[in-house]
Amino acid sequence: MDENNKKEIIADLHLHSRFARATSKQINIPNLVKWAKVKGLHVLGTGDFQHPEWIKELNELQEREGILYYEDFPFIWQTEVSLMYSQDGRGRRIHHVILAPNKEVAEQITKFLASKGRLDYDGRPIFGFSSVELVDEMYKISEDIEVIPAHCMTPWFGVFGSKSGFDSLKECFQEKTDKIHAVESGMSADPKMLRNFSFLNNKSVVSFSDLHSFWPWRIGRESTIFSLDNGGISYKGILRQIRENTFKSTVETEPAYGRYHFDGHRNCNFSCSPEKTRELNGICPKCGKQLTVGVEYRVEELSSQDPTEFNKKPYYRLLPLHELISLALGKGLNSKTVWKVYNDLIEKFGNEFSILLNVEKVELIKFLKKEILPELIIRNREGKIKVKPGYDGVYGRALLDKDLKARKDSESEFKDKFGYRKNKGVQQTLFS
């Protein structure tokens, strides 16, 4: 991806307001825009447009041709709903992202949802009707509404999840399957994994963050790169690219970084690979209960073809810059030291995506001297950062290769010996 190429836009179209459960209470429009620009994003979803308090803030924005603007930054009307219902004798819990072309349509969606239940208790409301009915009702309102199964592989709320999902799109959406044009990969899966499924051969795989806070290790961590129409950012242009699978690429986190990649039990502090799960017959060796089966196992279970034959669209596999700095320095993700390095890099190179994808190694070394961070940034760009897999709600953890660990230990010993390790009381600057 070329940051100087004005024909590309990076979009994160799945996020939440502060009125959704387990979200930062500091989420507001100015903060979202501020950190989107630091990240290098060009457009966001509104998140939670049906919530009665959040919509008051969205209504303060200016709408032009269906796009909301905060000053010069664009938002697309977007929300997420949780459906909990019974189908084929099983309880189903499926999350869906909904994109809308303008305020008028968003208001009609809100009216329909309000007829099905309360909208004020959670930014991601829960309803008892089926995915089939959702698609049917959305298309009655407008054929320009897009319904996208969210984080499609997660065990508890993904359309293909091991706990309450389905084995195919057809099983979930039945006669409305042709109205589903895309699925969202989610953190624990990527396009290559999903192309194991023949039932997705004519569908798009998009990527968005599902952010619950605006910090740069959350916002845009997964996103989709669209071509920019000659007339600028437009809902119809983005919708067309999703439906025709003609967008340029996606940004994906390393799947092992996701919270449900491996199998395991969080409370038992136990995780394992699909192979080990099969050896254990799916039973946790510590508590004797059924393991939470993760995404990798589920992908193997549903695989029906060689993904290399169908994985034609490029994508980037990246960890957020904060993760790399934390790994290089051995400091906490949100520590003052990590923030100092992050802010210095942003001030020098403009935004995070530019650093992760475009800045030449020689420029990174020149700016960062002989630390190991430039090497980590390049290895991250090449998808070569090792990660201890996440499981059952626990995030994965980035690891240093042996050569970099030895180099880091050597540099630390040198600094200790010559008195370079001093507490200088570094404070957050610029963007923190």
HELIX and SHEET records of a PDB file:
HELIX    1   1 ILE A   29  LYS A   39  1                                  11    
HELIX    2   2 TRP A   54  LEU A   58  1                                   5    
HELIX    3   3 LYS A  103  ALA A  114  1                                  12    
HELIX    4   4 SER A  131  ILE A  141  1                                  11    
HELIX    5   5 LEU A  169  PHE A  173  1                                   5    
HELIX    6   6 GLN A  174  LYS A  179  5                                   6    
HELIX    7   7 PRO A  191  LEU A  194  1                                   4    
HELIX    8   8 SER A  198  LEU A  200  5                                   3    
HELIX    9   9 TYR A  235  GLU A  244  1                                  10    
HELIX   10  10 PRO A  255  TYR A  257  5                                   3    
HELIX   11  11 PRO A  274  GLU A  279  1                                   6    
HELIX   12  12 VAL A  295  LEU A  302  1                                   8    
HELIX   13  13 PRO A  307  GLU A  309  5                                   3    
HELIX   14  14 LEU A  321  LEU A  329  1                                   9    
HELIX   15  15 LYS A  336  PHE A  349  1                                  14    
HELIX   16  16 GLU A  352  LEU A  357  1                                   6    
HELIX   17  17 LYS A  361  LEU A  368  1                                   8    
HELIX   18  18 LEU A  373  ARG A  381  1                                   9    
HELIX   19  19 LYS A  402  LYS A  417  1                                  16    
SHEET    1   A 8 GLN A  62  ARG A  64  0                                        
SHEET    2   A 8 ILE A  67  TYR A  70 -1                                        
SHEET    3   A 8 PHE A  73  GLN A  87 -1                                        
SHEET    4   A 8 VAL A  43  GLY A  45  1                                        
SHEET    5   A 8 GLU A   8  ASP A  12  1                                        
SHEET    6   A 8 SER A 223  SER A 227 -1                                        
SHEET    7   A 8 SER A 249  GLU A 252 -1                                        
SHEET    8   A 8 TYR A 315  ARG A 317  1                                        
SHEET    1   B 5 GLN A  62  ARG A  64  0                                        
SHEET    2   B 5 ILE A  67  TYR A  70 -1                                        
SHEET    3   B 5 PHE A  73  GLN A  87 -1                                        
SHEET    4   B 5 ARG A  90  ALA A 100 -1                                        
SHEET    5   B 5 GLU A 146  PRO A 149 -1                                        
SHEET    1   C 4 GLN A  62  ARG A  64  0                                        
SHEET    2   C 4 ILE A  67  TYR A  70 -1                                        
SHEET    3   C 4 PHE A  73  GLN A  87 -1                                        
SHEET    4   C 4 ILE A 126  PHE A 127  1                                        
SHEET    1   D 2 ALA A 182  GLU A 184  0                                        
SHEET    2   D 2 SER A 204  VAL A 206  1                                        
SHEET    1   E 2 ASP A 263  HIS A 265  0                                        
SHEET    2   E 2 PHE A 270  CYS A 272 -1                                        
SHEET    1   F 2 LYS A 386  LYS A 388  0                                        
SHEET    2   F 2 ARG A 397  LEU A 399 -1                                        
END                                                                             
